[in-house]
């Protein structure tokens, strides 16, 4: 049985084009918790010179998603249903760190929260995210009656 491999997962996430574009980096992901950081670069600043709210929103989504991945079945897939961000203070330089954790994980819905802090440890934002979990069953776990049968003209896997 395959188990979650944190090092493999971090390497995979950290080369994802969106993550690189946003200057994010996954530092840890295990036991329903994650830590991500984001470098504040000029291209990510808004017209007031602070980290753009869209980047912070992306960080909320990614930090909860990476925490969730560490505790869900490897064969399952997920998608964001909703996320919310509260902005508390501007972040203008250095890095911000997001700490995501899963608050509740059901069979099809998971909810998590994130705190985002600046380099001085001051909280700049917090948020929550909800995900739909699609539990993909392997062919071996299907009832025998479903194996190899045609469904509407298609051969099932």
C-alpha positions as CSV (number, residue, x, y, z in Angstrom):
1,X,0.0,0.0,0.0
2,X,1.3,3.4,-1.0
3,X,1.7,6.0,1.7
4,X,2.1,9.8,1.6
5,X,5.8,10.8,0.9
6,X,6.4,14.3,2.2
7,X,9.7,14.8,0.4
8,X,8.4,13.6,-3.0
9,X,5.3,15.8,-2.5
10,X,7.3,18.9,-1.6
11,X,9.5,18.5,-4.7
12,X,6.5,18.0,-6.9
13,X,4.6,21.1,-5.5
14,X,7.7,23.3,-5.6
15,X,8.3,22.9,-9.3
16,X,4.6,23.6,-10.2
17,X,4.6,26.7,-12.5
18,X,2.0,28.6,-10.5
19,X,3.9,28.1,-7.3
20,X,7.1,29.3,-8.9
21,X,5.4,32.3,-10.5
22,X,4.0,33.4,-7.2
23,X,7.3,32.9,-5.4
24,X,5.8,30.3,-3.1
25,X,7.6,27.3,-1.5
26,X,6.2,24.4,0.4
27,X,8.4,23.8,3.4
28,X,6.4,21.0,5.1
29,X,3.2,19.0,4.7
30,X,2.3,16.2,7.1
31,X,-0.4,15.1,9.6
32,X,-2.9,17.6,8.2
33,X,-0.7,20.6,8.5
34,X,1.5,22.5,6.1
35,X,3.9,25.4,6.1
36,X,4.4,27.5,3.0
37,X,6.3,30.7,2.4
38,X,6.1,33.4,-0.2
39,X,8.8,35.9,-1.2
40,X,7.4,39.4,-1.7
41,X,8.7,40.6,-5.0
42,X,7.9,43.9,-6.8
43,X,5.8,42.1,-9.4
44,X,3.5,40.7,-6.6
45,X,2.8,44.1,-5.0
46,X,-0.4,46.1,-5.4
47,X,-0.5,49.9,-6.2
48,X,0.1,50.7,-2.5
49,X,3.3,48.6,-2.5
50,X,2.1,45.7,-0.3
51,X,1.6,42.1,-1.2
52,X,-1.4,41.8,-3.5
53,X,-4.5,40.3,-2.0
54,X,-4.8,37.8,-4.8
55,X,-1.4,36.3,-3.9
56,X,-2.5,36.1,-0.3
57,X,-5.7,34.3,-1.4
58,X,-3.7,31.9,-3.5
59,X,-1.5,31.2,-0.4
60,X,-4.6,30.5,1.7
61,X,-5.8,28.0,-0.9
62,X,-2.5,26.3,-1.5
63,X,-1.5,26.0,2.2
64,X,-4.8,24.3,3.1
65,X,-4.7,22.1,0.0
66,X,-1.2,20.9,0.8
67,X,-2.2,20.2,4.4
68,X,-5.2,18.2,3.1
69,X,-3.1,16.2,0.6
70,X,-1.0,14.9,3.5
71,X,-4.0,13.1,5.1
72,X,-6.3,12.1,2.2
73,X,-6.1,8.8,0.3
74,X,-3.5,9.0,-2.5
75,X,-6.0,7.8,-5.1
76,X,-8.4,10.7,-4.2
77,X,-8.6,14.0,-6.0
78,X,-9.8,17.3,-4.6
79,X,-11.0,20.7,-5.8
80,X,-11.6,24.0,-4.1
81,X,-15.2,24.7,-3.3
82,X,-14.6,28.1,-1.6
83,X,-12.1,30.1,0.2
84,X,-12.2,33.3,2.3
85,X,-9.5,35.7,3.4
86,X,-9.4,38.4,6.1
87,X,-6.7,41.0,5.6
88,X,-5.4,42.4,8.8
89,X,-2.3,44.4,7.9
90,X,-0.1,45.0,4.8
91,X,3.0,42.9,4.1
92,X,5.6,45.0,2.1
93,X,8.9,43.2,2.1
94,X,10.7,39.9,2.9
95,X,8.6,36.8,3.1
96,X,5.3,35.8,4.5
97,X,4.7,32.4,6.0
98,X,1.4,30.5,5.8
99,X,0.5,27.7,8.3
100,X,-2.4,25.7,7.1
101,X,-4.2,23.0,9.0
102,X,-7.2,20.8,8.4
103,X,-10.1,21.5,10.8
104,X,-12.5,18.8,9.6
105,X,-12.2,16.0,7.0
106,X,-15.3,14.2,6.0
107,X,-15.9,11.6,3.3
108,X,-16.4,14.2,0.5
109,X,-15.9,17.7,2.2
110,X,-12.8,19.0,4.0
111,X,-12.3,22.3,5.7
112,X,-9.1,24.0,6.8
113,X,-7.7,27.3,8.0
114,X,-4.5,29.3,7.5
115,X,-2.7,32.1,9.3
116,X,-0.3,34.2,7.3
117,X,2.5,36.1,9.2
118,X,5.2,38.4,8.0
119,X,8.9,38.1,8.8
120,X,8.4,39.9,12.2
121,X,5.8,37.3,13.2
122,X,2.9,39.7,12.9
123,X,-0.3,38.2,11.5
124,X,-1.1,39.8,8.2
125,X,-4.1,37.7,7.1
126,X,-6.1,34.6,8.0
127,X,-8.4,32.5,5.9
128,X,-10.3,29.3,5.5
129,X,-10.9,26.9,2.6
130,X,-13.4,24.2,1.7
131,X,-12.6,21.3,-0.6
132,X,-14.7,18.6,-2.4
133,X,-12.9,15.3,-2.2
134,X,-13.5,12.8,-5.1
135,X,-12.7,9.4,-3.7
136,X,-11.5,7.4,-6.7
137,X,-11.9,3.7,-6.2
138,X,-9.4,1.3,-7.7
139,X,-10.6,-1.5,-10.0
140,X,-9.8,-4.0,-7.3
141,X,-12.1,-2.4,-4.8
142,X,-15.1,-2.3,-7.1
143,X,-17.8,-5.0,-6.6
144,X,-17.2,-8.0,-8.9
145,X,-20.4,-7.2,-10.8
146,X,-19.0,-3.9,-11.9
147,X,-15.6,-5.3,-13.2
148,X,-15.3,-5.6,-17.0
149,X,-18.9,-4.6,-17.8
150,X,-19.9,-2.1,-20.4
151,X,-21.5,1.1,-19.4
152,X,-23.4,2.9,-22.1
153,X,-21.3,1.4,-24.8
154,X,-18.0,1.9,-23.1
155,X,-15.7,-0.6,-21.5
156,X,-15.3,0.3,-17.8
157,X,-11.8,0.4,-16.4
